[in-house]
């Protein structure tokens, strides 16, 4: 599958941008390695945000599928790095969003979080 680098003005920047990038990171890992990651490193503020906007049920479903590891090593751009137990990694900031449609929400078994009105 082809991957496209999405940076600058085309990087998602809406109210749900962190979740868009989270899903993009999972999808990019799947597109690159043809399997799902087992863990993802995220800025702690993103984890807090997801807990606030997701239903408790969906957050629990998500964390049963993938380990979420707090990592504040990149406070300027945020951090979205998906990994597996074999050492494969996918850094969304480095590689960008996948150009092919990958159903990360379906894999996680969750709905898009409610960020309220735009």
C-alpha positions in Angstrom: 0.0 0.0 0.0 1.2 3.5 -0.8 1.7 6.0 2.0 1.6 9.7 1.6 3.3 12.2 3.8 0.7 14.7 5.1 2.3 17.8 6.7 1.9 21.5 7.0 -1.5 23.0 6.0 -2.9 19.5 5.0 -2.2 17.9 8.4 -5.6 17.6 10.2 -6.1 20.5 12.5 -9.8 20.4 13.5 -11.1 20.0 17.1 -10.6 16.2 16.7 -7.1 16.4 15.2 -5.5 14.3 17.8 -8.0 11.4 17.3 -7.6 11.8 13.5 -3.9 11.5 13.9 -4.2 8.5 16.3 -6.4 6.6 13.8 -4.0 7.6 11.0 -1.1 6.2 12.9 -2.8 2.9 13.5 -3.9 2.8 9.8 -0.4 3.7 8.6 1.1 0.8 10.7 -1.4 -1.6 9.2 -0.7 -0.3 5.7 3.0 -0.6 6.0 3.3 -3.9 7.9 0.0 -5.7 6.9 -0.8 -6.2 10.6 -2.1 -4.1 13.5 0.2 -2.7 16.1 0.2 -3.9 19.7 1.0 -0.6 21.3 1.1 3.1 20.6 3.1 5.9 22.3 1.1 9.1 22.7 1.5 12.4 24.4 -0.2 12.2 27.8 -2.5 15.1 27.0 -3.9 13.1 24.1 -4.7 10.2 26.4 -6.5 12.5 28.8 -8.4 14.0 25.8 -9.5 10.6 24.6 -10.8 9.6 28.0 -12.8 12.8 28.1 -14.4 12.5 24.6 -14.8 8.7 24.3 -17.5 6.7 26.1 -16.1 4.6 28.9 -17.1 1.5 27.0 -15.2 2.5 23.8 -12.1 3.6 25.7 -12.1 0.2 27.4 -12.5 -1.6 24.1 -9.7 0.4 22.6 -7.3 -0.4 25.4 -8.0 -4.1 25.2 -6.9 -4.0 21.6 -3.8 -1.8 21.9 -1.6 -0.7 24.8 -1.5 3.1 25.2 1.9 4.3 26.5 2.2 7.9 27.7 5.3 9.5 26.2 6.0 13.3 26.4 9.3 13.1 24.5 8.1 15.4 21.7 6.0 18.3 23.3 6.2 20.5 20.2 4.6 18.2 17.5 3.0 15.6 19.7 3.8 12.0 19.5 2.1 9.2 17.5 4.2 6.1 17.2 2.6 2.7 16.7 4.7 -0.4 17.5 4.5 -4.2 17.7 6.3 -6.8 19.7 8.7 -7.6 16.8 10.2 -4.1 16.8 8.2 -2.6 13.8 7.4 1.1 14.3 5.3 3.6 12.5 5.8 7.3 13.3 2.9 9.4 12.0 4.9 12.6 12.1 7.7 11.0 10.0 5.7 8.9 7.6 2.3 10.7 7.4 -1.2 9.3 6.9 -1.8 6.3 4.7 -3.3 7.0 1.3 -5.3 3.8 1.3 -8.4 3.4 3.4 -7.8 1.2 6.5 -10.6 0.6 8.9 -8.9 1.2 12.3 -12.2 2.1 13.9 -13.7 -1.2 12.9 -10.6 -3.1 14.2 -10.9 -1.3 17.5 -14.7 -1.8 17.6 -15.4 1.8 18.5 -17.3 4.8 17.3 -15.8 8.3 16.5 -15.7 10.2 19.8 -18.1 13.1 20.4 -16.1 16.3 20.3 -19.3 18.4 20.5 -20.2 21.1 18.0 -17.5 22.5 15.8 
